[in-house]
Amino acid sequence: MSRAKGCIISRVMNQGDHADREALQTLLNSNTPHINVARTLTDAGVPMSEHTIRRHRKADCSCGWL
């Protein structure tokens, strides 16, 4: 079984259209707390945990070693 490369956030960004990518990037770059970002994404149909957002923002996810 092979795993997809990149963290879940990078995979979501690669699947969205340009406007979605910009909106997600803006949200990730904001001072919005991790939990609120996760809730926003989950409410939009992209289940995400606070932990995933934190790891990505700290560059402690698989994006850092691609």
N, C-alpha and C positions, 0 to 999 in steps of 0.2 A: 504494500500500500504506500503510495507516495503522498506527501503533504504539499500543499500549495506553498509557493515561496512568498515571503512577505507576511507582515502581520495582518490581522483582519482589517485594520483601518486602511492600509495601503490597498488591499484587495477591494474594499468598498469604493475607494477613490478611483480605482481603475475601471470600475463598472459603471460609474455615474457619468452623466453628461457634464459639459463644461460648467454650467451653472451650479449643479450639485457639488462638483469638486470645489469650486470657489467658496460656496456656502459652508461646506465641511471644513475647509482650510481656515476660513475666517473664524468659525466656531472653535476650532482646536487652538488657534493662535490667540484667542481672547482670554480674559481673566476669569471666564466662567468656570465655576468649580467642576471637577471631574464628574461628580455624581449628576450634576445638571446636564452636562454634555451627554452622558450615558443615557439619561432619561429622555432627552430630546431625540437622540438617535433611535432609541427603542420605540418611542411614540411614533416615529416616522416609519416604523417597520423594519428597522435594522437593529436587532437586539445586540446590546453592547453593555459590558460591565464597566463600573468605575475603575476597576483594576486595569482593564485594557486601555482605557483612556490615559490613565496615569503613566503606565509603561511607555506608551507611544510618545507622550509629551516629554518624558525624560530620556527619550531615545534609548530605552532599555528593552525594546522589542526586536523582532527579527529584521525590521527595516535597517537597523544599525549594522547588521552583518551580512547584508546582501551584496 
